[in-house]
Amino acid sequence: MMNNKEKAIAFYQMAYEGNPRQAVALYVGAEYIQHNPLVGNGPESFIAYFEKMQAEYPDKSISFVRAIAEGNLVALHTHQVWPGNDEYVTMDFFRFDTEGKIVEHWDAIQQIPEENLNGNTMY
């Protein structure tokens, strides 16, 4: 049986790589509250957003750098590479219900700049 960290990673990877409908069917609960202002509430808005993203940017990639779980929350720290080598660091937070299903999502995204004043990676 998968723990919530494993579910959050599987959900996000499946959606990001082009199968958001299956990701929702497997991992989302009765409701899906969205806090990203570019995506509507509910599973259908999530599916539409990720299907559009896959159609427009099929060659994007994601890697999962960290996953942290506490109680019913999971935080994912990811590295995304988009066409043209645009790179982003993201932090996504998922809330799970008592059935182990995702019911709420928050995120933050930042483009990785060309210059780095401290010499450290963003990971």
Buried (B, 14 or more C-beta within 10 A) or exposed (E): EEEBBEBBBBBBBBBBBBBBBEBBEBBBBEEBEBEBEEBEEBBEBBBBBBBEBBEEEEEBEBEBBEBEBEEBBBBBBBBBBBEEEEBBBBBBBBBBBEEBBBBBBBBEEEEBEEEEEEEEEBE
